[in-house]
Amino acid sequence: MNEDSKRGIIYFGGYPLRRDMSEECARIPECVAAEASLGLKDVWPKEEQIDFTPIDDFIEPWIEAGKKANIRVFTAHNCAFFSPRWLFEDRGIRLIHEGWFCDFETGTDGYRIHEGALISASSKNVISGKFALSCQPGKVLSTGSQQILKGEEEYLLQFDYRCFQDSELTVCLSSDRGRQITASRLFSAGEAGLKQIYLQTGDSAAWTMELTLEKGEISLDNLHLGQVSASLNRNTGFPDYFNPLFQQYWETLVHKLGECYNNHPSVDTVSIGGFGRWEEMILDTDEMGRYDRQWLACGYSDQAYLRLIRKNIDLFTRAFPDKELELQLAYGLDQVSDKALMYRRMASEAAARGLSLKQNGLSEKYDAWENSDNSHASWVFNRLKFSNDVKLTHETGGQVYNNYFDVMGHPVSLLNRGLINGIDYFYLYDLDILQPHMNKYFNYAVQQISCELFTRFYCRHGLFPLPMRQGNRDVIMEYANIWLGLRHYMPPEGLDKSFTADNGQLIRLPEGRIGFDKLKEESCAALKPGQSLFYDTDQRYLYYGLSGGVFHLEYYDGTADFTVYLRNGADGSYETVTSCRGYNSGEWKTFSFAEESRLFTTRNDGEDDHIDIIVRHTPGEDSNNRLYVRHAEIDFVPLREFRDSLFLSEEPVRKWKTVDNELIRDLYLESSSPISRISIPLQTDSLLYNRAGLEVYRHLNGEWQLIHSRELAGFDDRESFDVYLAARTPGSGHYRILLRKLDGNLGWYLNDSGEPAVKAAVYEYIDKKADAGIIDQPFGGLSFNNTAKTLEIRRVLPDQELTVYSCDSPACQFYFPPLPGGRYRIICDGKEIEKYSIFSLKRKQEPKDFKAAPYTESRRAFSPVTDSTDTGSTEATENQILNFELKNTSAAGLLKVSWESSEYSAAHVFIPVVPNDNRFRTYSYPIGLEPHWKGSVSHLKIRSASAQDITGTFTLKNLHVSEQEEILL
C-alpha cells in the first residue's frame, strides 16, 4: 500500500463476495482496506466483453467508509472454469484439470491400448517428452475398469496430435445399460495441435470411453479426460500459462485494468497475477502432485516458471505505474519445485523492484525452519522487515474462530506470530474480523505494527476459553497458552523420539499430553512426574543473533522438583542447566538462569526441531504431585534490531572468485568497540538454488578461535551474507572469514585490490547516565571516572543475582556484548559503584508517530509490578469498554487487569500492550465481554503479567469504563 496508508487489517471475504459482510467489516476501525478477489470469468464473461462492474460494486462500501480497496483477479480457484470457458472452448487453450492424464512416459494411467496403437519413441511421433501413442486404423484405446464416468455430467477430452494422413477419430461413450453416445473429428494430413472434445454422459449410473481411429495415421500425446461440470468441488482447473495465446489475452486484460484503475483514488494495491491458484503461484490442487505430469508436459520447470512470473511483473509495472503492486508469494509444484529457490528468488525480485509481498499460511504454529512451505516465507519476511519499500502481508491459513486445523491458536498468539515477522498487514477472513473475541485485540495489533521491537518473549500457560460465533450459536473454544516468541511446543501424539541429556537421563516424547489446571485462581500448566515442558524459541531471532539473554520460569513452589535442559545449537545435544527443588512454601516463585552461550547459539542446520528449552518434572517418591507453571520468559537483546555503522566498507567490483569448496580472507580490524556485523557480497546464478556457510575466527592466544558460524540459503546476485556477532572480545584484532559453498554456484565479489570484499560495522551508542542501577534499555558499554582493573556485572532478579559479564583490565571505558535493560549491580575491583554512564543502543527503526486524543487528566506513573489505586465501583454491563492511555517503556508485552465483583471474589483478564515504547497509546478493550465482569465491580487493578520485576515504567492516564450501544459494529 502507499506510504500514507494506515497499516492494519485487510478484509478477506473469500469467494463469492458478500456485500453484507463487506459493509460490516468496513465499519471495524482497524480494518483499513479490503480486497476484491474476483475470477477472470467474472470480469471477462465473453471474449468481446470485459466488464469491471463486479469490482466497482465491491469497492463502493469502502469508498463510503473512507477506506481503500485492493484488486486481485485470479485465474484458478476450486472448479474447472474459473477462467472463462471461451478461452478453452473457442481458443483451444489447454485446461490443466483433475482427471485421467497420460503422457505415455510411464504407462497409460489406466487406459487400455488396443490393436492399431503402439507407444513409440520415434521422433516422428513424439510431441513432448520421450514417448507418444502412434495410431493406425482400428480401435486405439479405452478407459480401464478404474475409470468410470458419472452419469449426467460433462467431461472434457483433450489431447495433442500430429496427423500424417487424412484421419478420422471417433469417441464413444458406453453406459452400463447398453446406451452409447458418439462424436467424430476429422484431421487433415500435416495438421497438428491441441484437440478438445466436450462430452455429456446420459442418465445412467456409469459410463466408459473408447477412442477409435477410423482411418488414416495420427500420433497422440498428453491425453487427458476430466469432469468439468461440477462447480466449487475443489477440483481446480488452470489455463496453460505457458501458452503464448493465453499470455496475449492476459496482457489485454491487464492493460484494460490499468486504464480503469491506475488513477482510481480508492484503489490502493493491485495483485500481480496470471499464474497459480488464487494467483499465489501454486499450481497444485488439494492433492499435491496430482497435476505434476500435466504441467511438466506443458513445459514446466522452476526456471521457466520464474521467467513467466517476471514477465508478468513487468506487465503489471507498465500497466500500473502509480499503484502499489503486490506479489503473492508461494512455489509452483509441491512435489517438483525447489521451494527455497521459488520463495526466495521471487522475494528478492519483489524487494529489488519495490513490490509488496503477501503470503498465505499464517498460524500460531508458524516456524522458520520446520521444513514446510511457510518456513521460506517466514524467513523472507523477517529478512525484509526493515525495508520501507516492501510492505508485508500475512494471510491466515484458516479461520481463528473455529481454530482451523487446530493450529490457529489464541488470537493474541496468532497476531504476535505475524508481528514477529515484522508485517504491515493482517489479511483475515470476514468471520474472524467480525468475532468480538477476535477483534478486541486488533487495537493492540495495529499499534504494535508501528513499533516492531520485542526484547522479551513470553508464554503465559493455561487454557483460555473464548466464545466464538459459529452459525447461530456461540461455541466455547479453548485455546492453550498466550505467547510471544516462546511457544510451548506440544509434540503430536505418537511421535517416537527420545534423547539422552548430558547427565545420562533418557527423555522420551511425548510422555502423555501436558494438562492444564487452576491453582489459586490462576490457569497454568500441570505436569505429572516425568512429564516435560518443551519450549520453542523463535528461530528468526536466534538466527540473526541474540545477546545477554536470561530465561525465567514462574512456578508454584510445592513438593515438585524439576530440571532444566538446553539444546546446544552448535551440535544439537541437550545439556543440563540446573535442577530446582520444591520447598513447599505455597507461593509462586521465579527460577532464572543466564546461559547465553548455549541458549542463543546460532542455528547451523537450517532446521528447527521445535525444542530449545526443556523443563522436566523430576520423578520423586510421590507419584501424584504436580509441577505447576504459569509463566515463562526470555529477555534479550536482538542484535539485528539496533543501528550500527560501517567502519570498514570495501565496495565490490564486478569481479569475483568462484567458491569451489571454500574461500578465506584474513584481515586486521581495528575498533575500540566489539564488531556488530560482518557482511560479504556474493555472486550467484539467480535461477539456481544455493546455500553457503560463513565462519568467523579471531586470532587469540596464538591460534584461530571460532567466534561465530552460520548457514544461509537462497542468495541473489550481489546480495550480502550478514553475520551478527556477540563476541566477548574487544573489536580490534586479526580476523579470518571463511566462506563455504554448501550447494549451488557461488562466488565472492572482490574489492578494488583484488581481494574478497568485506564490510564490518560497530553499534551506534548513546552516552547516558545510569540511575541507581536501573537501566531501562539495551546497553553495550560502561564508562567510569576512574580506571578499574576488574569488572563484574550482576543482574538483580527477585530471587537471586546472576553474573552476566566479567572481565579483567576493563580500563575506564569499555564495551561488552549487549545486555537487556534491567536492575544491575556494577562491581569494580571488588566494590560496588553507583556513578557511571551507559552506552545505550539505538533502535534501527524508531516507533512511528501515534496521535492520541488530548486529555486533561493528570498523569500517574507507577512500577509495572505495583497495583494501581482503587478506581471505585460501577455496575457491570456487557457493553462496557475499558479505556486507558498507556506509555510502556518496559519490555512487558502483557498486562493483567484484575477486579472484584459482587458475584466473584477475584477475576482477571490478560491484555497485550506495546512494549519498549516512549509515547502514549490509547487502548480500548471490551471488558463487558468477559464472563466474570458481572454485578457491582470494584478494585480495578492493572499490573504487568510478567514473572519478573521489569525495569521501565507504565505511565497510565485517563483510565475509565465507558458504555457503548453495541460491542460489535
Residue pairs with C-beta under 8 A, 6 or more apart in sequence:
1 7
1 33
1 68
1 70
1 268
1 269
1 324
1 356
1 391
1 424
1 425
2 268
2 324
3 388
5 32
5 33
5 68
5 268
6 32
6 446
7 32
7 391
7 424
7 425
7 446
7 449
7 450
8 30
8 31
8 32
8 33
8 425
8 426
8 442
8 445
8 446
8 449
9 28
9 30
9 31
9 32
9 425
9 426
9 428
9 433
9 442
9 445
9 446
10 31
10 32
10 33
10 34
10 35
10 70
10 393
10 425
10 426
10 427
10 428
11 22
11 25
11 26
11 31
11 33
11 34
11 35
11 428
11 430
11 433
12 35
12 37
12 395
12 427
12 428
12 429
12 430
13 21
13 22
13 25
13 34
13 35
13 37
13 430
14 37
14 429
14 430
15 37
15 38
15 39
15 77
17 36
17 37
17 38
17 54
17 58
18 430
19 57
19 58
19 61
21 430
21 431
21 434
22 34
22 58
22 61
22 62
22 430
23 61
24 430
24 434
24 969
25 31
25 34
25 430
25 433
25 434
26 34
26 61
26 62
26 64
26 65
26 67
27 65
27 969
28 433
28 434
28 439
28 442
28 969
29 442
29 443
30 439
30 442
30 443
30 445
30 446
31 67
31 433
31 442
32 67
32 68
32 425
33 62
33 67
33 68
33 69
33 70
33 268
33 269
33 425
34 58
34 62
34 67
34 68
34 69
34 70
35 69
35 70
35 71
35 72
35 271
35 427
36 54
36 55
36 58
36 59
36 69
36 70
36 71
36 72
37 72
37 74
37 278
38 54
38 55
38 58
38 72
38 73
38 74
39 73
39 74
39 75
39 77
39 82
39 83
40 73
40 74
40 75
40 82
40 83
40 84
40 253
41 81
41 82
41 83
41 84
41 85
42 54
43 50
43 51
43 52
43 54
43 55
43 73
43 253
44 50
44 51
44 84
44 253
45 51
45 84
46 84
46 86
47 84
47 86
47 90
47 91
50 253
50 256
52 256
52 257
52 260
52 261
55 71
55 261
58 69
59 69
59 266
59 267
62 68
62 69
62 266
63 69
63 266
68 266
68 267
68 268
68 269
69 266
69 267
69 268
70 267
70 268
70 269
70 270
70 271
70 326
71 257
71 261
71 267
71 269
71 270
71 271
72 270
72 271
72 273
72 278
72 279
72 328
73 253
73 257
73 271
73 273
73 279
74 82
74 273
74 276
74 277
74 278
74 279
75 82
75 83
75 238
75 239
75 250
75 273
75 274
75 275
75 276
75 279
76 82
76 83
76 236
76 237
76 238
76 239
76 276
76 277
76 278
77 232
77 236
77 277
77 278
78 232
78 233
78 234
78 235
78 236
79 230
79 231
79 232
79 233
79 235
79 236
79 237
80 95
80 97
80 98
80 156
80 226
80 227
80 228
80 229
80 230
80 235
80 237
81 88
81 95
81 228
81 237
82 236
82 237
83 237
83 238
83 239
87 93
87 239
87 246
87 249
88 94
88 95
88 156
88 196
88 239
89 196
89 198
91 245
91 249
92 193
92 194
92 196
92 245
93 239
93 240
93 243
93 245
93 246
94 158
94 194
94 196
94 239
94 240
94 243
94 298
95 156
95 158
95 196
95 226
95 228
95 237
95 238
95 239
95 240
96 237
96 238
96 239
96 240
96 283
96 291
96 294
96 295
96 298
97 156
97 224
97 226
97 228
97 235
97 236
97 237
97 238
98 226
98 227
98 235
98 236
98 237
98 285
98 290
99 155
99 156
99 224
99 225
99 226
99 227
100 109
100 110
100 111
100 143
100 147
100 224
100 225
100 226
101 109
101 222
101 223
101 224
101 293
101 294
102 108
102 109
102 111
102 222
102 223
102 224
103 128
103 129
103 131
103 221
103 222
103 293
103 296
103 297
104 119
104 129
104 131
104 132
104 133
104 221
105 129
105 130
105 131
105 293
108 119
108 141
110 143
110 144
110 146
110 147
111 141
111 142
111 143
111 144
111 147
111 223
112 141
112 142
112 143
112 144
113 119
113 133
113 140
113 141
114 138
114 139
114 140
114 141
114 142
115 138
115 139
116 135
116 136
116 137
116 138
116 139
116 140
116 213
117 133
117 134
117 135
117 136
117 138
117 139
117 140
117 141
117 213
118 133
118 134
119 131
119 132
119 133
119 134
120 126
120 131
120 132
120 133
120 134
120 219
121 130
121 131
122 134
124 164
124 219
125 132
125 133
125 134
125 162
125 219
126 132
126 219
126 221
127 160
127 161
127 162
127 192
127 219
127 221
127 222
128 160
128 221
128 222
128 297
128 299
129 221
129 296
129 297
131 221
132 219
132 220
132 221
133 140
133 141
133 219
133 220
133 221
133 223
134 219
135 213
135 217
135 218
135 219
135 220
136 213
136 217
137 213
137 214
137 215
137 216
138 212
138 213
139 210
139 212
140 169
140 211
140 212
140 213
140 220
141 210
141 211
142 208
142 209
142 210
142 211
143 149
143 208
143 209
143 210
143 225
147 208
147 209
147 225
148 206
148 207
148 208
149 155
149 173
149 201
149 206
149 207
149 208
149 209
149 227
150 201
150 206
150 207
150 227
151 175
151 201
151 202
151 203
151 204
151 205
151 206
151 207
152 201
152 202
152 203
153 200
153 201
153 227
153 229
153 230
154 198
154 199
154 200
154 201
154 227
154 228
154 229
155 198
155 199
155 200
155 201
155 209
155 225
155 226
155 227
155 228
155 229
156 196
156 197
156 198
156 199
156 224
156 225
156 226
156 228
157 171
157 196
157 197
157 198
157 199
157 209
157 211
157 223
157 224
157 225
158 194
158 195
158 196
158 197
158 222
158 223
158 224
158 225
159 194
159 195
159 220
159 221
159 222
159 223
159 224
160 192
160 193
160 194
160 195
160 220
160 221
160 222
161 187
161 191
161 192
161 193
161 194
161 195
161 218
161 219
161 220
161 221
162 191
162 192
162 218
162 219
163 187
163 188
163 189
163 190
163 191
163 192
163 216
163 217
163 218
163 219
164 189
164 190
164 216
164 217
164 218
164 219
165 189
165 215
165 216
165 217
165 218
166 186
166 187
166 188
166 189
166 215
166 216
167 186
167 187
167 213
167 214
167 215
167 216
167 217
167 218
168 184
168 185
168 186
168 187
168 213
168 214
168 215
168 216
169 184
169 185
169 187
169 211
169 212
169 213
169 214
169 218
170 182
170 183
170 184
170 211
170 212
170 214
171 182
171 183
171 184
171 185
171 197
171 199
171 209
171 210
171 211
172 180
172 181
172 182
172 209
172 210
172 211
172 212
173 180
173 181
173 182
173 199
173 201
173 207
173 208
173 209
174 180
174 207
174 208
174 209
174 210
175 201
175 202
175 204
175 205
175 206
175 207
176 204
176 205
176 206
176 207
177 204
177 205
179 202
179 204
181 199
181 200
181 201
181 202
183 197
183 199
184 214
185 195
185 197
187 216
187 218
189 216
198 228
199 209
201 207
209 225
221 297
222 294
222 297
224 294
226 235
227 235
228 237
234 285
234 286
235 285
236 277
236 284
236 285
236 286
238 277
238 283
238 291
239 246
240 246
240 298
241 247
241 274
241 275
241 308
242 298
242 299
242 300
242 304
242 308
243 298
247 274
247 311
250 274
250 312
250 315
251 315
254 274
254 312
254 315
254 316
254 319
255 319
257 270
257 319
257 320
258 316
258 318
258 319
258 320
261 267
261 270
261 320
261 323
262 319
262 320
262 321
262 322
262 323
263 322
267 323
268 323
268 324
269 323
269 324
269 325
269 326
269 356
270 316
270 320
270 323
270 324
270 325
270 326
271 279
271 325
271 326
271 327
271 328
271 358
272 279
272 309
272 312
272 313
272 316
272 325
272 326
272 327
272 328
272 355
273 279
273 312
273 328
274 308
274 312
274 315
275 281
275 283
275 305
275 308
275 309
275 312
276 282
276 283
276 328
276 330
276 332
277 283
277 284
277 285
278 328
278 360
279 328
280 328
280 329
280 330
280 360
281 305
281 309
281 328
281 329
281 330
281 331
281 332
281 342
281 346
282 330
282 331
282 332
282 334
283 291
283 295
283 300
283 305
283 332
283 333
284 290
284 291
284 333
284 334
285 291
288 334
288 335
289 333
289 334
289 335
289 336
291 333
292 333
292 335
292 336
295 332
295 333
295 336
296 336
300 332
300 333
300 336
302 332
302 336
302 337
302 338
302 341
302 342
302 687
303 687
305 332
305 337
305 342
306 342
306 345
306 346
306 687
309 327
309 346
309 349
310 349
313 325
313 327
313 349
313 353
313 355
316 325
317 325
317 353
324 356
324 391
325 355
325 356
326 355
326 356
326 357
326 358
326 391
326 393
327 346
327 349
327 350
327 355
327 356
327 357
327 358
328 358
328 359
328 360
329 343
329 346
329 347
329 350
329 357
329 358
329 359
329 377
329 380
330 342
330 343
330 359
330 360
330 373
330 377
331 337
331 339
331 342
331 343
331 373
332 342
334 373
338 689
339 373
339 376
340 376
340 689
340 713
340 714
341 688
341 689
341 714
342 376
343 373
343 376
343 377
343 380
343 714
344 376
344 379
344 380
344 713
344 714
344 715
344 716
345 686
345 687
345 714
345 716
347 357
347 377
347 380
347 383
347 384
348 686
348 714
348 716
348 719
349 355
350 356
350 357
350 390
351 384
351 387
351 389
351 390
352 716
354 389
354 390
355 390
356 390
356 391
356 392
356 393
357 380
357 381
357 384
357 390
357 391
357 392
357 393
358 392
358 393
358 394
358 395
358 427
359 374
359 377
359 381
359 393
359 394
359 395
360 395
360 397
360 427
361 373
361 374
361 377
361 394
361 395
361 397
362 374
362 394
362 395
362 396
362 397
362 414
362 417
362 418
362 426
363 374
363 396
363 397
363 398
363 405
363 407
363 408
363 409
363 414
363 417
364 407
364 408
364 409
364 410
364 413
364 414
364 417
364 487
365 407
365 409
365 487
366 374
366 378
366 417
367 374
367 375
367 378
367 536
367 539
367 608
367 610
368 375
368 378
368 379
368 382
368 538
368 539
368 540
368 543
368 608
369 375
369 379
369 539
369 543
369 603
369 605
369 606
369 607
369 608
370 607
370 608
370 610
371 607
374 397
375 608
376 714
378 421
378 540
379 540
381 392
381 394
381 421
381 422
381 423
382 420
382 421
382 422
382 540
382 544
384 390
384 392
384 422
385 392
385 421
385 422
385 423
385 452
386 422
386 844
386 845
391 424
391 425
392 421
392 422
392 423
392 424
392 425
393 423
393 424
393 425
393 426
393 427
394 418
394 421
394 423
394 425
394 426
394 427
395 427
395 428
396 408
396 414
396 426
396 427
396 428
396 429
396 432
397 404
397 405
397 407
397 408
398 404
398 405
398 407
398 408
399 408
399 429
399 431
399 432
400 408
400 409
400 411
400 414
400 428
400 432
400 435
400 438
401 431
401 432
401 435
401 438
401 468
401 469
401 470
401 477
402 468
402 470
402 475
402 477
403 409
403 477
403 479
408 414
409 417
409 479
409 480
409 481
410 464
410 466
410 479
410 480
410 481
410 482
411 437
411 438
411 441
411 466
411 479
412 441
412 444
412 482
412 910
412 912
413 479
413 481
413 482
413 483
413 484
413 487
415 426
415 441
415 444
415 445
415 448
415 912
416 483
416 484
416 485
416 893
416 912
418 426
418 445
419 445
419 448
419 449
419 452
419 454
420 454
420 484
420 485
420 538
420 540
420 541
421 540
422 452
423 449
424 449
426 445
431 469
432 438
433 439
434 469
434 968
435 468
435 469
436 469
436 926
436 929
436 967
436 968
437 466
437 467
437 468
437 929
438 468
439 968
440 925
440 926
440 929
441 912
443 923
443 924
443 925
444 911
444 912
444 913
444 914
444 923
447 850
447 914
447 921
447 923
448 912
448 914
450 847
450 848
450 850
451 847
451 848
451 914
451 915
451 916
451 917
452 845
453 638
453 641
453 843
453 845
453 847
453 915
453 916
454 484
454 485
454 638
454 891
454 893
454 915
454 916
455 635
455 636
455 637
455 638
455 778
455 820
455 821
455 891
455 915
455 916
456 484
456 633
456 634
456 635
456 636
456 820
456 891
456 892
456 893
456 915
456 946
456 950
457 483
457 484
457 485
457 486
457 537
457 538
457 541
457 633
457 634
457 635
457 636
458 483
458 484
458 485
458 486
458 631
458 632
458 633
458 893
458 894
458 945
458 946
459 481
459 482
459 483
459 484
459 486
459 487
459 488
459 535
459 631
459 632
459 633
460 481
460 482
460 483
460 630
460 631
460 894
460 910
460 945
461 481
461 488
461 516
461 523
461 524
461 525
461 629
461 630
461 631
461 632
462 480
462 481
462 482
462 516
462 522
462 523
462 524
462 525
462 630
463 478
463 479
463 480
463 516
463 523
464 478
464 479
464 480
464 481
464 482
464 523
464 910
465 476
465 477
465 478
465 479
466 476
466 477
466 479
467 474
467 475
467 476
467 477
468 474
468 475
468 476
468 477
469 475
480 488
480 490
480 516
481 487
481 488
482 894
482 910
482 912
484 893
484 894
484 912
485 537
485 538
485 541
485 634
486 535
486 536
486 537
486 538
486 632
486 633
486 634
487 535
487 536
487 538
488 514
488 525
488 533
488 534
488 535
488 536
488 632
489 534
489 535
489 536
489 610
489 611
490 510
490 513
490 514
490 534
491 497
491 509
491 510
491 534
491 610
492 510
493 510
493 513
495 509
495 510
496 509
497 508
497 509
498 506
498 507
498 508
498 509
499 506
499 507
499 574
500 506
500 507
500 574
501 507
501 565
501 574
501 575
501 576
502 573
502 574
502 575
502 576
503 563
503 576
505 563
505 576
505 616
507 532
507 565
507 574
507 614
507 616
509 534
511 530
511 531
511 532
512 528
512 531
514 525
514 526
514 527
514 531
514 533
515 525
515 526
515 527
515 528
516 523
516 524
516 525
516 526
517 523
517 524
517 526
517 626
517 628
518 524
519 526
519 556
519 628
519 630
520 556
520 588
521 906
521 908
522 588
522 630
523 630
524 556
524 628
524 629
524 630
525 533
525 628
525 629
525 630
526 626
526 627
526 628
527 533
527 560
527 562
527 617
527 626
527 627
527 628
527 629
528 617
528 623
528 626
529 560
529 617
529 618
529 619
529 620
529 622
529 623
529 625
530 616
530 617
530 619
531 616
531 617
531 627
532 614
532 615
532 616
532 617
533 614
533 615
533 616
533 629
533 632
534 610
534 611
534 613
534 614
535 611
535 612
535 613
535 614
535 615
535 632
536 608
536 610
536 611
536 612
537 599
537 612
537 613
537 634
539 603
539 608
541 636
541 638
542 569
542 600
542 602
542 603
542 612
543 602
543 603
543 710
544 638
544 639
544 640
544 724
545 600
545 602
545 638
545 639
545 640
545 723
545 724
545 725
545 726
546 596
546 600
546 636
546 637
546 638
546 639
546 726
547 596
547 600
547 636
547 637
547 639
547 726
547 817
547 818
547 819
548 594
548 596
548 636
548 637
548 726
548 778
548 804
548 817
548 818
548 819
548 820
549 594
549 595
549 596
549 599
549 600
549 634
549 635
549 636
549 637
549 820
550 592
550 593
550 594
550 634
550 635
550 636
550 795
550 797
550 802
550 804
550 820
551 564
551 592
551 593
551 594
551 595
551 599
551 613
551 632
551 633
551 634
552 590
552 591
552 592
552 631
552 632
552 633
552 634
552 635
552 797
552 947
552 948
553 564
553 590
553 591
553 592
553 615
553 629
553 631
553 632
553 947
554 588
554 589
554 590
554 629
554 630
554 631
554 632
554 633
554 947
555 562
555 580
555 588
555 589
555 590
555 591
555 627
555 628
555 629
555 630
556 586
556 587
556 588
556 589
556 627
556 628
556 629
556 630
557 582
557 583
557 584
557 585
557 586
557 587
557 588
557 589
558 582
558 584
558 586
558 625
558 626
558 627
558 628
559 582
559 584
559 620
559 622
559 625
560 582
560 617
560 618
560 620
560 625
560 626
560 627
560 628
561 579
561 580
561 581
561 582
561 617
561 618
561 620
562 579
562 580
562 615
562 616
562 617
562 618
562 627
563 576
563 577
563 578
563 579
563 580
563 615
563 616
563 618
564 576
564 577
564 578
564 579
564 580
564 591
564 593
564 613
564 614
564 615
564 616
565 574
565 575
565 576
565 577
565 613
565 614
565 616
566 574
566 575
566 577
566 595
566 598
566 599
566 612
566 613
566 614
567 573
567 574
567 598
567 609
567 611
567 612
567 613
567 614
568 574
568 575
568 598
568 601
569 598
569 600
569 601
569 602
569 603
569 604
570 601
570 604
570 709
572 605
572 609
574 614
575 598
577 593
577 595
577 598
578 593
579 618
580 591
582 627
588 630
589 799
590 797
590 798
590 799
590 947
590 948
591 799
592 797
592 799
592 800
592 802
592 948
593 802
594 795
594 802
594 803
594 804
596 726
596 804
596 817
599 612
599 613
599 634
600 636
600 726
602 708
602 709
602 710
603 711
604 693
604 709
604 710
604 711
605 711
606 691
606 711
606 713
615 627
615 629
615 632
617 626
617 627
631 945
631 946
631 947
632 947
633 946
633 947
633 948
635 820
635 822
635 891
635 948
636 820
637 778
637 780
637 818
637 819
637 820
637 841
639 676
639 677
639 724
639 725
639 726
639 818
640 724
640 844
641 843
641 844
641 845
642 676
642 763
642 764
642 778
642 818
642 841
642 842
642 843
642 844
643 763
643 764
643 841
643 842
643 843
643 844
644 676
644 677
644 761
644 762
644 763
644 764
645 761
645 762
645 764
646 759
646 760
646 761
647 671
647 760
647 761
647 762
648 669
648 758
648 759
648 760
649 759
650 751
650 752
650 755
650 757
650 758
650 759
651 751
651 752
651 757
652 681
652 718
652 749
652 750
652 751
652 757
653 749
653 750
653 751
653 752
653 757
654 749
655 749
655 750
655 754
656 683
656 747
656 748
656 749
656 750
657 663
657 747
657 748
657 750
657 756
658 745
658 746
658 747
659 692
659 739
659 740
659 741
659 746
659 747
659 748
660 741
661 740
661 741
662 738
662 739
662 740
662 741
663 738
663 739
663 748
663 756
664 736
664 737
664 738
664 739
665 680
665 736
665 737
665 748
665 755
665 756
665 758
666 734
666 735
666 736
666 737
667 734
667 735
667 737
667 758
668 732
668 733
668 734
668 735
669 675
669 731
669 732
669 733
669 735
669 760
670 731
670 732
671 730
671 731
671 732
671 760
671 762
672 730
672 731
672 732
672 815
673 730
673 731
673 762
673 763
673 765
673 780
673 781
673 815
674 725
674 726
674 727
674 729
674 730
674 731
674 762
674 763
674 780
674 815
674 816
674 817
675 725
675 727
675 731
675 760
675 761
675 762
676 724
676 725
676 761
676 762
676 763
677 722
677 723
677 724
677 725
677 759
677 760
677 761
678 696
678 722
678 723
678 725
678 735
678 737
678 758
678 759
678 760
678 761
679 720
679 721
679 722
679 723
679 758
679 759
679 760
679 761
680 694
680 720
680 721
680 737
680 739
680 748
680 749
680 756
680 757
680 758
680 759
681 718
681 719
681 720
681 721
681 748
681 749
681 757
682 692
682 715
682 717
682 718
682 719
682 720
682 721
682 746
682 747
682 748
682 749
683 717
683 718
683 746
683 747
683 748
683 749
684 690
684 715
684 716
684 717
684 719
684 744
684 745
684 746
684 747
685 717
685 744
685 745
686 716
686 717
688 744
688 745
689 713
689 714
689 743
689 744
690 713
690 714
690 715
690 741
690 743
690 744
690 745
690 746
691 711
691 712
691 713
691 714
691 742
691 743
691 744
692 711
692 712
692 713
692 715
692 721
692 739
692 740
692 741
692 742
692 746
693 709
693 710
693 711
693 712
693 739
693 740
693 742
694 709
694 710
694 711
694 712
694 721
694 723
694 737
694 738
694 739
694 740
695 706
695 708
695 709
695 737
695 738
695 740
696 706
696 707
696 708
696 709
696 723
696 725
696 735
696 736
696 737
696 738
697 704
697 705
697 706
697 707
697 735
697 736
697 737
697 738
698 704
698 705
698 707
698 727
698 729
698 733
698 734
698 735
698 736
699 705
699 733
699 734
699 735
699 736
700 729
700 733
704 736
707 725
707 727
707 729
708 723
708 725
708 727
710 723
711 742
712 721
713 743
715 721
715 746
718 749
720 759
721 739
726 817
726 818
727 817
728 805
728 807
728 816
728 817
730 814
730 815
731 762
731 815
737 756
737 758
739 746
739 748
739 756
748 756
748 757
749 756
749 757
750 756
750 757
751 757
751 758
763 780
763 818
763 841
763 842
764 841
764 842
765 780
765 781
765 839
765 840
765 841
765 842
766 839
766 840
766 841
766 842
767 783
767 837
767 838
767 839
767 840
768 837
768 838
768 839
768 840
769 837
769 838
770 836
770 837
770 838
772 834
773 796
773 823
773 824
773 825
773 826
773 834
774 823
774 951
775 821
775 822
775 823
775 824
775 838
775 951
776 821
776 889
776 890
776 951
776 952
776 953
777 821
777 840
777 841
777 916
777 952
778 818
778 819
778 820
778 821
778 840
778 841
779 818
779 819
779 821
779 838
779 839
779 840
779 841
780 815
780 816
780 817
780 818
780 819
780 839
780 841
781 813
781 814
781 815
781 816
781 838
781 839
782 791
782 810
782 813
782 814
782 816
782 826
782 836
782 837
782 838
782 839
783 812
783 813
783 814
783 836
783 837
783 839
784 812
784 813
784 828
784 833
784 835
784 836
785 812
785 835
786 812
787 811
787 812
788 810
788 811
788 812
788 828
788 829
789 808
789 809
789 810
789 829
790 806
790 807
790 808
790 809
790 810
790 828
790 829
790 830
791 805
791 806
791 807
791 808
791 810
791 814
791 826
791 827
791 828
792 803
792 805
792 806
792 826
792 827
793 803
793 804
793 805
793 806
793 816
793 819
793 824
793 825
793 826
793 827
794 801
794 802
794 803
794 804
794 824
794 825
794 826
794 827
795 801
795 802
795 803
795 804
795 819
795 822
795 823
795 824
796 822
796 823
796 824
796 825
797 823
797 948
797 949
798 948
798 949
801 825
804 819
805 816
805 817
805 819
807 814
807 816
810 828
815 839
818 841
820 891
821 891
821 951
821 952
822 950
822 951
823 949
823 951
825 832
826 832
826 833
826 834
826 836
827 833
847 917
847 918
847 919
849 919
850 919
850 920
850 921
852 885
852 920
852 921
852 922
853 922
855 885
855 957
855 958
857 957
857 958
858 957
859 955
859 956
859 957
860 868
860 955
860 956
860 957
861 953
861 954
861 955
861 956
862 868
862 953
862 954
862 956
863 949
863 953
863 954
864 888
864 890
864 892
864 943
864 944
864 946
864 950
864 952
864 953
864 954
865 943
865 944
865 946
865 949
865 950
866 943
867 941
867 942
867 943
868 940
868 941
868 942
868 943
868 956
868 959
870 938
870 939
870 940
871 938
871 939
871 940
871 959
872 938
873 936
873 937
873 938
874 880
874 936
874 937
874 938
874 961
875 935
875 936
875 937
876 901
876 928
876 933
876 934
876 935
876 936
876 937
877 928
877 963
878 928
878 929
878 933
878 967
879 928
879 963
879 964
879 965
879 966
879 967
880 926
880 927
880 928
880 933
880 961
880 962
880 963
880 964
881 924
881 925
881 926
881 927
881 928
881 961
881 962
881 963
881 964
882 897
882 923
882 924
882 925
882 926
882 927
882 959
882 961
883 922
883 923
883 924
883 925
883 958
883 959
883 960
883 961
883 962
884 922
884 923
884 942
884 956
884 957
884 958
884 959
884 960
885 920
885 921
885 922
885 923
885 956
885 957
885 958
886 913
886 920
886 921
886 923
886 954
886 955
886 956
887 917
887 918
887 919
887 920
887 921
887 953
887 954
887 955
888 913
888 914
888 915
888 916
888 917
888 921
888 952
888 954
888 955
889 916
889 917
889 918
889 952
889 953
889 955
890 915
890 916
890 944
890 950
890 951
890 952
890 953
890 954
891 915
891 916
891 950
891 952
892 913
892 915
892 944
892 945
892 946
892 950
892 952
892 954
893 912
893 913
893 914
893 915
894 910
894 911
894 912
894 913
894 944
894 945
894 946
895 910
895 911
895 912
895 913
895 942
895 943
895 944
895 945
896 908
896 909
896 910
896 942
896 943
896 944
896 945
897 908
897 909
897 910
897 911
897 925
897 927
897 940
897 941
897 942
898 906
898 907
898 908
898 939
898 940
898 941
898 943
899 907
899 908
899 933
899 937
899 938
899 939
899 940
899 941
900 906
900 907
900 937
900 938
900 939
901 907
901 932
901 933
901 934
901 935
901 936
901 937
901 938
902 934
902 935
902 936
902 937
903 932
903 934
903 935
904 932
904 934
904 935
907 930
907 932
907 933
909 925
909 927
909 930
910 945
911 923
911 925
913 921
913 923
914 921
916 952
920 955
920 957
926 967
927 933
927 961
928 967
929 967
940 959
940 961
942 954
942 956
942 959
944 950
944 954
